Amino acid sequence: MMLSLGSDGLDLQVLGDGSPLIFLHGEEGPRAPAPHLALLAANLRVLAPSLPGIGRSTRPDWVETVLTMAKYLLHAADMLGLKQFGLAGASLGGWIAAEMATMAPERLSRLFLIGSQGVKTGHLGVPDLFTTPYRRYLELSTGGSSSPAFTNVFGTAPSDHELDIDLETLELAARLGFKPYMHDRALLPALRRVTTPTTLIWGERDPITPIVIAEQLKSALPRATLSIVPGAGHYVHVEQPDAVAAIITGA
């Protein structure tokens, strides 16, 4: 469905019934298939937007940072009539979700951060989204080109439409997170006021946001727990959708 936001529009997948959960994708883009969304929709009403600037979702010219993106998506929640909702975000989407939580913690029934960006890693060996070829970055994030996750979701030769989505996703990520690179120094202090029950979902072998990032987030959030998914890399929701869905629906 398309959600009208004045002169702009947000393309939303809406699946399932039950308590609402907004799920924000990251720099992997809105991909099909998306088994994690279908699995979540067995128990929840899942609202999964394509982030503004990607596909049919238009980006207002004032949305130029993660903070302004967070404000825009909170407005979208208002337009959907969501007074309270669960919120999940993966990687860049996790960073956006965390910023939304700092702005309106009373709106969130639960918060799920999946391999979230937003905290400086301090690790020299972390692949850089903007200097690593995009498809190579996706490979590194999902266990390599021969992994089932990469093959099933990213591995086929992309169509022209998929290449357009790749370019739009990378352009948006650069706009939001180029400098300082994929983090906000004010995020951890701001999260200390977020008393929303929070679950951090992390891959055991995450090369992009190492587990030390999850530990910093856990220390900052007053009501956070950490679930580490064995054998998974960065895009845990793509690699092990059953495990992620079980954690979210069981929380």
N, C-alpha and C positions, 0 to 999 in steps of 0.2 A: 504494500500500500504506500501511497505518497501522503505524507503529512505536510499540510500547507502551513508555512510560517511566514505570513505576509507575502512578500514577493519571492520568497525562497521556499524550497521544498526538501524534505528529508525522506529518502527511500528506506522503508522499514519492512523487514520480514517479521510477520507476526504468526507465531505457531503456538498451538496448545491452549489449554485453559488452566485456571487456577490463579495463584498469587503471581503478580507481575514481576518479571525479572528483565531488566535492560542488560543486554550483553554487547559490549563494545569490542570490536576487533582492533588489532594493532597494525603494525607496519607490514604484516603478512597480507593485509587487504581482505575484503569480503569475498570469500572463496566458496566454490561449490565443487564437490559435495562438502557439507558442513555437518557431519554426524553428531558433533557435540550439541548443536542446536536442536536437532530432532530428539536426541536422548533427553535433554532438559525439558523439552515440550511434552514429554510423557507425564510430567508432574506439575509443570508451571506454564504460565502464559509468558512466552519469550518474545521480547521485542528487540530485534537486532538491526540497528541502522547501518547503512553504509555511511561512513563518516563524511561530513560535508566536504565537497570537492572531488568526491569519488563517484563514478557512475552517474546515476540520476540525481544524487544529492548535491544541491547547489551550496556553495560556500559564500556567505556574506563577506564583503570586503573587510569588515571589522574583525572577523575571526582569523587572527594571525598568530596566536599563541595557544599553548595548552590551557591557560587560564581563561581566555576568551572562548575557546572551544567548550570548556566545562560550563560556562555561563549559558552558551547557546543550547547545550543539551539539557540543562535544567529547565530552560524555557520550553524545550520540546516536551519534556515530561509534564510541565504545566498544561500544555496544549492537548496532551493525551488524557488529562484529567487524573493523573497519578499523584495522589496526595502522599502516599508512601509506597515504596517499591524496593525490591532487591536490585543490587547493581553489581555487575561483574565486568571485568575488563582484562584483556590479555595484552601484555607488553606495552606498547604505546597506549592502547586502550585502558590498561591498568593505571597508567599515569593519569590519564584524563579522569578515570573513575575516582582515583585518590583525591584529585583536586576538587571534584564535585562533592566529595564527602566533607572536605574542609569547609566548603561554602554552605552546605545544607545538611549537616549530619542528622537532623531531626526527620528528614524525608526518607532516610534509608532504613529498611528493616534488617537488611544484611548487606555486607560488603565482601566481595571476593576479588582478590588481586592475584592474577595468574602471571607469573614471571614478569612482574611489573617493572617498567622503566620509571624514571623520575628521580632516581638516586644515583649520584656519581659512583661509578664502580671503582675507580682508582687502579684498575688492572690493565697493564699495557697490552696484554695478549687478547683482550676482548675484540672480536671483529667489529669494525666500524661500518655502520650502515651506508655511509656516504662515500667510502673509499673502496669498499668491497663490491664487486658486481652483484646486482640485486638478486639474481637467481642463485648465485653462490652463497650469499647471505642466508637465503631461505634454506639451502641445503645444510649449511652449518647449524642452523637453528632447529633442524628436524632430524638430526642423526646421519646426514649424508645422502648423496644422490641415490644410493641403493636401498635406503630405508623405505618400508611400506608407506609411512606417512608422507614422505616427499613424493614417492611415485604416485600415490593415490590422489593427492591434492595438487601438487605442483609439477609432477614429473613429465606429463605429456607435453608435446610441443605446443606452446601457447598459440591460441588464435589471435587474430588482429584485435578482437574485443578484449581478450585477456591481456594483451600487451598494453592496450590503452589503460586498463585498470592498474597494471603494474606501474606505468608512468605516473598516473594520477596519485596512486598511493605513495610513491616515492617523493613526488613533489610536495604532497601534504606533509609527509614526515619531515622533509627538509624545512618546510615553512615553520613547523611547530618545534622542531628539536635540533636544528643544525648547530646553533650556538646560544648558550652553552650546550654541549653535546648531550642531548637526551636526559637532562636532569634539571631540577629546580632546587636551589640551595635552601629555599624557604619551606620545602615540602615537609621534611621530617618535623621541624618545630610546629608547623601548623597541624599535623596529624595528631598531636598530643591532646587536642580538644575533641577528637572524634571518638565518642564512646559507643559507636555502632559495633555490634558483634561482627568481627572481621575474620575471614579465613584467607590465609596466604597459601596459594597452591603453586608449588615449585617443582621443576624437574631436577632430579638428583644430579644430572650431568649438564645443567644449563651453562652454555658457553657465553651467553650474551649478558645475562644478569645473574652472576654467580650467587650461590646461596647466602653469601655474606650480605647481599642486598636484602634478602628476605629477613635476615636476622636484625638488620637495622630497622626495617619497617615494623617488625614485631616488637622491638624495644620502644618504638615511638607510639604505637597504637595501644591504648589502654586495655582493649578487650580483643586481642588478636591471638589466633592460634596458627600454627604452621603445619601444613600437610605436604610432605615431600613424596613425590611420585617416583618410585624406583625405576631406574633405567631411562627416564625421560630426559629430553633436552629442554630447549627454550619454549617451543610452542607445544606445551603439554596438552592443550585442548585438541590439537591436531593429531598428535602422536598417540595419545591415550584418552580418547573422548569418553570411554566408559568410566575410567577412573575419575575424571574431572566431574562428570555428571553425577556420579555416586557421592562425591564429596559435597557438591553443591546442594543436591536434593536431600542429603542426609544431615545437613548442617542445621 
